[in-house]
Amino acid sequence: MLILWRGILIALCCLAVVICYPYYGDNAMRIMFTWAGIAFVIITILTIVSKALLIGKWHFFNTILDIAIIILFLYILLNIFPQLDGKSPYSKLKKGVYPTSEDIDVGLANLGLRTRKETVGEFKQGLKEASNSIKEVTTLIQQEYNK
């Protein structure tokens, strides 16, 4: 169960990077999945060894190990994740350039998830079109009635 939990943590880290930095290069997903696989193998080995040494039963040790895994994996992933502008996400964070809401919207759209802002905008556009159609029908009815 602990290995599954740590695998989910790795997947969430990958998902966060893809959403926050959506302008990535062609081989970015391959690089990310490769490093996620390597990290999962390392996590599995560390979990098995810690259980064999009986320190894996300590909740404090598991929590510290989970935090260390996340920090190390995000550090590696943010340094090697290729972007279209040639700068790594880590160098952008180091310079104080953080992901904007527009970046997150693009990242969610890349994954096929729609943001609420887009849905509300489409709904408003549909209402405008429906009200325009109703106005047109009303004017046509009045024109026919006046004849």
C-alpha positions in Angstrom: 0.0 0.0 0.0 2.9 2.3 0.8 4.4 1.7 -2.7 1.1 2.6 -4.3 0.9 5.8 -2.2 4.4 6.8 -3.3 3.6 6.0 -6.9 0.5 8.3 -6.7 2.8 11.1 -5.2 5.1 10.7 -8.3 2.1 10.8 -10.6 0.8 14.0 -8.9 4.2 15.7 -9.2 4.2 14.9 -13.0 0.7 16.1 -13.4 1.5 19.4 -11.6 4.6 20.0 -13.7 2.7 19.4 -17.0 -0.2 21.7 -15.9 2.0 24.5 -14.6 4.5 24.4 -17.5 2.4 23.6 -20.6 4.8 24.9 -23.3 7.0 21.9 -23.4 9.0 20.3 -26.2 8.4 17.2 -28.3 10.3 14.7 -26.1 9.1 16.2 -22.8 6.5 13.5 -22.0 9.0 10.7 -22.8 11.6 12.3 -20.5 9.0 12.8 -17.7 7.7 9.2 -18.0 11.2 7.8 -18.0 12.1 9.7 -14.8 8.8 8.7 -13.2 9.6 5.1 -14.0 13.1 5.4 -12.5 11.7 7.2 -9.5 9.1 4.4 -9.0 11.8 1.7 -9.1 13.9 3.6 -6.6 10.9 4.1 -4.4 10.0 0.4 -4.5 13.6 -0.6 -3.6 13.7 2.0 -0.7 10.4 0.8 0.6 11.4 -2.9 0.5 14.7 -2.2 2.2 13.2 0.0 4.9 10.5 -2.6 5.7 13.3 -5.3 5.9 15.3 -3.1 8.3 12.1 -2.5 10.3 12.4 1.2 10.2 9.7 1.3 7.5 7.1 0.7 10.3 7.8 4.1 11.8 5.3 6.7 10.6 7.8 9.5 11.1 10.4 7.8 8.9 7.8 7.2 6.1 6.7 10.8 6.2 10.2 12.1 6.0 11.0 9.7 3.2 7.9 10.8 1.3 8.8 14.5 1.6 12.4 13.8 0.5 11.2 11.8 -2.5 8.8 14.6 -3.6 11.5 17.3 -3.2 14.2 15.3 -5.0 11.9 14.1 -7.8 10.5 17.7 -8.4 14.0 19.1 -8.4 15.2 16.6 -11.0 12.0 16.9 -13.1 12.0 20.7 -13.0 15.6 20.8 -14.1 15.3 18.4 -17.0 11.8 19.1 -18.3 12.4 20.8 -21.7 10.5 23.9 -22.6 10.0 25.5 -26.0 11.9 28.7 -24.9 14.9 26.6 -23.9 14.8 27.4 -20.2 14.0 24.8 -17.6 11.1 25.4 -15.2 13.6 25.4 -12.3 15.6 28.4 -13.9 12.3 30.2 -14.3 11.3 29.6 -10.7 14.8 30.7 -9.6 14.4 34.0 -11.5 10.9 34.6 -9.9 8.9 33.8 -13.0 5.9 31.7 -11.7 3.1 30.0 -13.7 0.2 32.3 -14.4 -3.5 31.4 -14.5 -3.2 31.5 -18.3 -0.5 28.9 -18.2 -2.6 26.7 -15.9 -5.6 27.1 -18.2 -3.4 26.0 -21.2 -2.1 23.1 -19.2 -5.5 21.9 -18.3 -6.7 22.3 -21.9 -3.6 20.2 -23.1 -4.8 17.4 -20.8 -8.3 17.7 -22.1 -9.7 19.2 -19.0 -11.8 22.3 -19.4 -11.6 25.1 -16.9 -14.7 26.7 -15.5 -13.9 30.0 -17.1 -14.2 28.5 -20.6 -17.4 26.8 -19.7 -19.0 30.0 -18.4 -17.8 31.9 -21.4 -19.4 29.3 -23.8 -22.6 29.4 -21.8 -22.8 33.2 -22.0 -22.1 33.1 -25.7 -24.9 30.5 -26.1 -27.3 32.8 -24.2 -26.4 35.8 -26.4 -27.0 33.7 -29.5 -30.4 32.5 -28.2 -31.5 36.0 -27.2 -30.5 37.3 -30.7 -32.5 34.5 -32.3 -35.5 35.2 -30.1 -35.3 38.9 -31.1 -35.1 38.0 -34.8 -38.2 35.7 -34.5 -40.1 38.4 -32.6 -39.4 41.0 -35.3 -40.4 38.6 -38.0 -43.6 37.8 -36.3 -44.3 41.5 -35.8 -43.6 42.2 -39.5 -45.9 39.4 -40.6 -48.6 40.6 -38.2 -48.4 44.2 -39.4 -49.0 43.1 -43.1 
